[in-house]
Amino acid sequence: MPTKQIHLAAHFPGVNNTTVWSDPASGSHIEFESFRHFAQTAERAKFDFLFLAEGLRLREQGGRIYDLDVMGRPDNVAILQALAAVTDRIGLAGTVNSTFNEPLDVARKLATLDHLSAGRAAWNVVTSWDEFTGENFRRGGYLPKDKRYLRAQEMLATAQALWDAWAPDEVIADAEAGRFLRHGDAGHFDIRSDQFAISGRFPVPRSPQGRPVIIQAGDSEEGREFAASSADAIFTRHAELEAGQQFYADVKARLARFGRRHEDLKILPAATFVLGDTESDAAENARQVQYQQVGPHTAIAFAEQVWNRDLSDVDPDGPVPSFDPKTSDDVDSGAHISKGRASVRMFKDPVAVANEWRELGEREGLSLREVVIRKNGRHTFVGTPQRVADTIDEFVQSDASDGFVLVPHVTPGGLDVFADQVVPLLQEKGSFRTEYEGTTLREHLGLAPSPTTVAAVSVEA
């Protein structure tokens, strides 16, 4: 069996519980120089793409800005467009929310990015789950779960129709004949669906990729189906071997029902890493990073997300609180103490979670902070560069993933050590490229070209 090629991407995470903003090596999370350094490191290492998330509202806890999001939320597509000017091959992927954004505006921005980057744009299609975020937008509120994915599917179909509204050879720019367009009727669309009713002409000619690469992040049944039907890559949380293999087999098995091939969808778990000269050095480095990531204040913030109440009077270095959480019947509406954080939805039974935390603390003599670290501070890959390279290769060759989206704990320079120490070992194995073979992101990911004919752009509900 031929060696599978590993796909690697890098996520600039911003300030959250992954990054350690207090580390002396950490730089700005909003100045362009940080993004430039990160992007050029990923490109030097021959990564497929870099990824920037989107934030439509600052998260809050107890009515105050959540301390781990103090960076603010700069527009990620604008940053990616600027990065197109200082990179040559690395793909440029950005999250753009399908619940509150509008399809023509999103399609125009991403087509522009694809032009500026000569075919390196990608869209991570996500839905918004909470009313709190929706308060920032005219429509307000939030969509029920079935409508979220309906809107996402229709928004993606609409964007693809807009991108396809121009033929690849429409612009001829024949100065001698005095003709700029081949037919003079380009870009027309008329879309009527459950979520959209728009018509006109798409203002951007067909971009180098035709359609930017589509990425999806989600583990629900709806998310898996969306990825299998429509995405080119999917981000997952399944970064353990057995769980990764189960997820991989499940999602890949769905592709045939949509007329798609096994290789048409890349499965890329998010992964953190800590390196050391020896295994013991790496373990100690990881322990120190965990304590940096979850300081006393952060431990209380995490606990408040479970207990749904102010715990400022609780000692983070003391035992897990003995009293039960305050439950909320409607997390989506923003009734929870922590607003805008999707993680609170994982605590469907907060009393059971609290009991689990208490049992762990009592059984192993752990403080509240140590329990939070145990539950939230685990790193995917810890070891020497050789051990990490071997593990990544094992995941890919055993069909637990097609690669990984790496999330360093220090930005912008945290990716450098991986680029310098792990990537050469993967290249020696023959499972990761030594040079880019193509120029577009679709080529980096081994994806088929997007359709080259003008699509039917009258979409009916």
N, C-alpha and C positions, 0 to 999 in steps of 0.2 A: 504494500500500500504506500503511495507517495506521501511524503511529509507534508502535512497541512501547513499553510502559511499563517502566521499569527498576525492579527490586526490589533494595533495599539492606538489609543487615543489618549488625550490628556484633558482633564477638567480643571479649569481655573475656578476654585470653589467660592471665592469671596470669604468674608469673615463668618464662620459658623463653628460648630463644635468639632469639625475636622481640622481646620486651620488653627495655627497657634499664632495669633497676631502679636502676642507679647514676646515672641522669640526675637532675639537681636537680629537674626538673619531675615526676618520677615520684612517685606517692603510694603509700599502703598497698595491698597486694593482698589484704587480709583484712578491713579495717575497712569497715563498711557505707557510710560516706560516699563511698568511692571508687566503689562500685557505684551509689549514688544519682546521683552526678555523671555517670557514664558513661551510665546509662539515660536520664536527663533530657536529655542532649545528643542522644542518638539519637532521642528522641521529638521534640525541638525541630526536628530536621532531617527529620522525617516518615519515618523508617526504618520498614520493615516489622516488624522484630523485633531484639532483642538476644539473644545466645547465650552461655551459660556451659557450660564443659566439666565433666566429672566425673573425679575421680581416686580410685581405690579403694585405691591404695597409693603411697607415696612411691617414686619411682624411685631406684635406687642405681647407683653405678659404683665398681667395686673394693671393694665391701662397705661403702661410705659413702653417705650421702644425696647425691644429685646436686645440686651447688651451684645449678643453675638452677631447682630446684624447692623452694627453702627456704621458700616461702610456706605450705606445708602444703596441705591439701585440704579446705576447708570444704564443707559440703553445699550443692550448687548449687540444689536445689529449695527449700530453706529460704530462700536468698537471693532467689530469684525470687518467692516468696510475700511476702517483705517489700517487694520492689520494686513489687508490685501496688498497694501502699498509697500510693506516691509517684509513680505514673505513671497515665495515663488511657487511652492508645491503643496504645502500643508493645507488640508481641508479646513474649512471655517464653518463650524456648526453652532447654531444658536437656537435656544428655546424661544418659541413664540406661542403664546397662549391662544387657543382656538375658541375659548368661551367669550372673551371680551374684545378681542381684536376683530377687524373686518377683513374679508378675504382679498379684496382688491389691493388694499394697502399692504397687507402681508406679502401677497404675490409680487407686487411692485418692488418692495424692499429687497426681497430675496432674489428676484431676477436681476436687480441692480448689483447686489453682492456677487452674483454669479458672473456678471459681465466684468466687474472691477477685478475679480480674482482669476479671470480666465478659466472658469469652470470648477470652482472649489467650494461652492456653497452647499449647506445642508440645513434643514429645518427639523428641529425636535418638536414634534406636535404634542402638546399637552392640553389637558382640560383643567379648569379651575373648579374647586370643590366647595368653596365657602362663600357665604354671604358677605363676610367681612371684607374680602378682596373686592367683591362686586360693588361695594359702596363707593369705590373710586370711579365708577363708570355710570354713564347715563342710564342704562337699562337697570342697573342696580341688582340687588339680590343675587341669586345663584340659580343654576339649572339643576333639576333633579337628575339623578344618575343616568337614566335612560336618555334624557335629552342631551346630556353632556357629550356622550359618544356619538349620538346622531349628529349634533352640530359639528363635532370634530371630523366625522366622515364626510359630511357635506361641504365643510370648509376646505378640506383637502381636495375633494373632487372639483370644487369650484376653482381653487388655485391652479390645479393641473389643467383645467379647461382654459384658464386665462393664459398660462404659459404656452399651451398648444395652439392658441389663437393665431399665432404668427407661424408661417411656414419657415423652415430653415433657410430657404433661398429667397425670401421675400425682398430683402434689401440688396439691390444690384448696383446702386450708385453709378450708373452709366452716364458719365459726364458728356460724352459725345452725342448720345441719343437724347440727353436731357431727361432721363428717367431715373428717379431714385428708388421707387418700389416697382416690383415686377407686376403686381396686379392693382395696386392702389385701393384695395379693399381689405387690408390686413387688420387683424386684431379685433374683429367683431365678436361680441358675445351677448347672449341673452339667457339668463339663468333664473329659473323659477324652481324653488324647492321648499321644503318645510321651513328652513331657517333663512333662506336668502331669496331676494327678488331684485336682481341687478341686471343692467344692460348697458351697452356702450362699446367702446373700443379699448382694448388693453394698451396702455401707453408705452410699454417697453418691448422692443423686438426680441425675438427668440434668443435666449442666452446660450453660452457654449455647451452646457449640459442638457439644454432643453428643459428638463425638470431638475431642480436641485434635489440632492439626496434627501430622503425622508427617514427621520429617526423617530422612534416612539419609546416612551418610558412608562412602564406600567406592568403590574403583575396580576391584576384582576382578570376574570374570565373575559370581560369586555376588552381589556387592554391586550390580552393575548390574541383575540380574534382580530382586533384592529391591526396589530402588528403583522399577523399572518396574511391578512388581505391586502395591506396597503404600504407597509414600511419596508425600507431597505436595511435598517438596523434597529435593534431594540436594546435599550439599557435595562439591566436587571439588577436585583440585589443578591442573586444567587451566586455567591462567590466561594461556596464550599463544594467540594468535588461531587459528592453524591447528589446534593440538591441541585447543583448545576447540571448534572447529567439528566436528571428528571425533567427539569425545566426545558433544557435543550431538546430532548426527545419529544416533549409535548408540543412545543411551538413548531418545531420543524415538521411534525406529522400533520399539522393543520394546513400546510402550504398547498398540498395537492388539491384540496377542495376549492382553492381559488385559482387553480391553473398555474401555480407557481412551482419553481424548482427549489431543491434543497439549498442551493447556493445563492438564491435570490434574497435571503434574509440573513444578516450577520447578527449573532447574539453576543453581546458585549457587557459583562457584569462590571459594575463599578468596583474599584479595588484600591486599597491603601497599601503602603509598603514602608518598611523600616529596615535599613541595612546595617551590617556590622562586619568587622574584620573576621570575627568568629561567631559561632552560633550564640555563645553566651553574651558576647558584646551586643549582638543584635537584640537579644531578649532584654538586656538592661536598657538599651536605647529605646526600645518600644515601651518599656515601663515608664521611663522618664517622659516620653511623649504623651502617654496616657494621662499622667498627672498634670502635664501642661494643658492638655485638652479639657480636662475636667477638674478645674480648680474648685475651691469651696463654694464660690458664688454660682458656678455653673452646675454643680451637683444639686444645689437647692432648686435651681431653675428646672432641671430635669425632673426632680421629684414633684415639683408643683404641677408639672404637666400630667402626672399620674394622679396626684391627690386633688387636683383642681381647686386649690386654695392657697392662700398666702402661708408660706412656711419659713418666713424670715426669722422666726424665733427658734427654729430647729437647728441644732448643731450638726453641721455636715460631717464632722468627725465623730459623732455619736452614733447610736443605733438607728436603724430604720424606724420611722414613726410607728407607734403602736396603734394609733387610731386609723380608722378606715377613710378612704378618699370620699370626697363629695362628688357624687355622680352628676352627669349632665345628660339629659335626654336628647339634646340637639346640638352636637358639636358643630355641624355645618353652619348653623345660624350665627355662630360667633358667641354663644353663651358661655363657652369655656374660658378659663382664666388666661389661657394661651391662645392668641388669635393669629391666624394666618400660618400656623405650622401644621403641615400635613401629618406630622408624626403623632399628633394626639389621637388620630383616628385608629392607630394601632392598638390603643388601650380600650378595646370594646368592652372589656370587663375589668375596670380599674381596681375593684376590690380583689379580684383574683391576682392581678399583677402585684398589688401591694403585699398580699400574702406570700407570693413567690419571692419577692424581695426580702421580706422579713425572714422567711425560712432560710434563704441563702445566707443572710447576714448572721443569723443565730448559729447555723450549722458550721460556718467557716470562720466565725468571729470577725466579720467584716463590718466596717462603718458604713453609713449611708453613702458617703463619697466613694468608698471602695466598691460597693454594690453597683453604683451608677457606672463606674469605670468598667466593671465586669460585664455589664449589660450593654454599654454603649461605646466602649473604648477599644474594642478589639480591632486588630489590624489584619488585613487579608494575607499579606506576605511579610514574614519576618525571618531574616536569616542573612547568610552571606550572599553576595551577588550570585555565586554559582547556585546556591540552594534556591534562590528566588527565580533565577532563569530556568532551572530544572522544573520547578513547580508550575510556572506559567506554561511551559512547553507541555507538561503532562496534562494540564487542563484542556489544552487545545487538541492535542493528539488523541485524547480519550473522549472527545465530544462532550465536554462540560461547558465549553464556550468556543467562540471563534476568535477570542482575544479579550482585551480588557480596556476599560476607561480608567486610567490611573489618576488618583486624586492625592497629590502630595500634601503634607501637613504644614509645609512652609511655602509661601509664594512670595515672589515669583521664582526663587532659585531652587526650590525643593525638587524639581524635576531633573536638575543637572546631574545629580549623583546617579540616578537611574540611567540617564542617557550615556554617561561615561563608563559605568561599571556593569550594568546588566545587559543593555542592548548589544554590545559586542559579543557577549556570550551566546545570545540568541542567534546572532548572525553566524557565529561559528557552527552552531547546530544546523544551519541551513533552513531554519524555520522562520526567519525574518529577513526582510530585504536589506541589502547593503546600499542600494540606490533606488530612487523612484524610477519605475519603468514607464509610467504614464504621466500626464499633466493634470488630469481632472480627478476629483474625489471619487467619482464612479469607477474610474480605472484603478485607483488605489485599493478600493474595496472589492474589486473583481466583479462588478455589477454589469449587467447588460446595458447598452445605451438606451436612453429613453426614446419613446416613439418619435419618428422624424416626420410624420405626416400631420397635417392640421386635424385636430380632433373635432368631433361634433361638440359644439359648445352651447347648445341649447339644452340645458339640464332641467328636466321636469321632476316634480316631487313624485 
